[in-house]
């Protein structure tokens, strides 16, 4: 068969997956690109990739999404890389700047503002705002530099009692069973040794990679995370249509 086009995320939270993929014979079966989350989603939506780890909000944009593995980027409570950073207490903010790199985290922030904090705010994509969404490696070491910090994984569990899956491995077409089995096995091997990816990573003040990769993150896509995806998508649909980002 022709090689499967796979889009993965460039953040630290995906390195255990990439470690497993690159060490597996499945690597010979794929054409791999590494992108930020919204670009992974765009490639799967537009069929520029056959398979990608995409933000769960993008499931609504894929014509026939097929979640093909037992793994995800998830957390059971605080995730330590998906935040609202704010200059004032969250109850007092009047405007929120979204993050161009992840539709899911933007939606999660808006869901929590509406249903948890019960605060209606103006949404912007650029310029000044009272608070802003920021995700991934760009948040590392930043918590001590901002007056108010809200971990969205923590507050999602406060709202729903559920863990969360931020991104899942999704195909836009049926893929060969043999490939799916090998790909799943590669992911399993990678997440079994998450600390192996730490060597050589940039260091940040007050940020512990080992704790992040082994405690904050939870890579298993279990039934409760599947319930969380359904709950999230139901709530996401209740939001007003989020304005299209300048680059989406």
N, C-alpha and C positions, 0 to 999 in steps of 0.2 A: 504494500500500500504506500501511497505518498506520505510524507512526513506530516505529523499533526502540528499545526501552528499553535503554540502555547504562549500566552502572555502572563507573566508573573509580576509581582510588585517589587519595587526596588527598596522597600523599607526593611529595617532590621527584623521586623516581625515575620517576614517571609523567608529569611535566610535559612532557618531549619528545613523548610520545604526545598529550597534551591539546593541545599547541601545534599539532601537525599536524591533529588532528581539527577544532579550532576555525577553522583557516584554510582548511579544505576544504569544497567543496559538500556533502560527506557530512553536515555538521552539520545541514543542512536535513532530513535523513532520520532523525534520531535525537532521542530524549528523553534527555538526559544528566544523570546524578547522580554526585556525587563523594563517596566513602565511604572508610572504612578497610578493609583487606583482608578481614577476617572478615565485614564487612557486605556487601561485594561478593559474597562467596561465598554468604551467606545469601540475597541477592536472586535470584541465579541458581538456587540450589537450590529456592527456593520459587516460582519463576516470577514474581517481582516485577520481574525484569529478564530480557531476552531474551539479553543478551550482557554479559559482564563480564571484567575482568582479575582472575582469582581465584587464591588460593594453590593450588599444585599438589596439596596434600593433599585439597583440597575436590573434586578430580576423582572421588574415591571416593564422594562424596555426591550428585553430579549424576546423574540417572537415565540420560540419554543424552548425555554430554558430547561436544561437537564443538569441537576446537581449530581456529580458523578463520583465523589469520593466521600470517605468517612471523616474528612478533616476540613478545618476552617481556621480563620483568624477569629478567635473568640476570647471571652473573659467571663468569669462568674463574679461580678462586682467590678471594682476599680481595675482599669486596664493600663493606666499610666502612659497613654500616648494618644488619647482622644479627649480634647478639653474644650471648654469655654474659658478663655482668659478675659478678665474684666477689670476695669478701673474702679468699679464700685460694686456693692452687693447686687447679686443677680436680680433681686426683687425690684431694684431701683433702675435697672438699665432701660433705655428707651430705644436703642438701636443695636443691631448685631450684624457684623460683617462675616459672611460665609467664607469657607475655604474652597478654592477652585479645584482642589485635588480629590475631594470625596463627597459625592452626593449623599451617601448614607449618613455620614457624620453630620452634615448640614441638616438632614431630615431629623436625626436623633436630637440635635440641639433644639430644633423647632418644636418637636413633640414634647420634650421636657419643659420648655418654656410655656407651652400651652396647657399641658395636663398636670405637670408637677408643680411648677412655680406659678402657674396661672398668670402669666405676664405677656401681654400682647406688645410686640416690639416691631419697629421698622427694620426691614431686611435690606442690606446693601451687599454688593459684591466688591466694592473698592472704596477707598477713602476712609475718613474718620468714622468711628463708631464707639459706643460705650464699651462694647465687648466684641470678641471675635472667636470663631471656631478655628482650631489649629490641630492637626493630626500628625502622627508618624514621627520620624526622627527629628523633625524640626521642633518638636516639643521637649526633647531631651535637655535636661539642665535648666529649663526655663521656669519651672514652678516657683523658684525662689525670687524671681525677678518681676513678678506681676502681683498686684495687690490682692486679687481674688481669683481663685483657681477652682474649677469645677470639673471633676472627672466624670465623663458622661456614662461610662460603664457602671460606676457606682450609683449614680442617680437613676439610671434605667432599672437597676435591681430594686432600688427603693420604690420606684413607681409600680413595677410589675411583679416583683418577686422572682424574676427569671434571669438566667444568664443572657449573654448576647453573642450573636455571630455577626461580625462586622463585614466579613467577606467570605465567599464560598467559591469552590471550584465548579465552574459552570461551563457546559458545552452547549453549543447552539445547534447541534445535530447529533444523531446517534454515532458513537465511536465504537470501534471493534472491542469486543469483550476482553480479548487478550491484552490489548493496550490499556484499557481501564484498570484491569487487575494489576498489571505491572506498574502503572502510574501510582495507584493507591499504595502498593507495597513500597515504592520509592519514598512517598510522603511519610509513611509509617516509620521507615528507617531514619529519615531526617529528623522528625520530631522526637524520636527516642533519645536523641543526643543533642539537645538544643545548646548546651554550653560549649560545644565544639566550635560554634561560629563566632565566639566572643573575641578570640585572639586577633589582634590587629585592628579592632574597631576603635573609632575615635572615642576619647574619654570626655565625660561631662561632669560638672560639679553636682553632687547629690543625686547621681543616677547610677543605679546598680543593674548592669546587664543581666547578671545571673538571676536576680530576683524577678526582673522583667520577663525573661524568657521561660522561667520555670514556675513562677507563682502568679504573676499578673496575667500572662497569656494562658489560654487553654485551647489546645488545638483540636480537640475531639468534637466532631459534629454529632452530638447525641440528640435524643428526642426532645429534651428541654430546650436546646438551642434551636431545633426545628420549630418548636412552639413559639419561641421568641421571634423567629423570622416571620411567622404568620402574624403574630401580634403587632410587630413593627410595621409590616406592610399594610395591615388594616388601619393603623393609626396614621401612617404616612399618607394614605389616600384621603384622610380627613383634613389634611392641611390644604390651605389655598395653594394653587399651582405655584411652585417655586419658579421665579423668573429664570430664564435660561442664562447660564453663565456666559460671559463674553467669549470664552473658549471652552466648548463642551464637546 
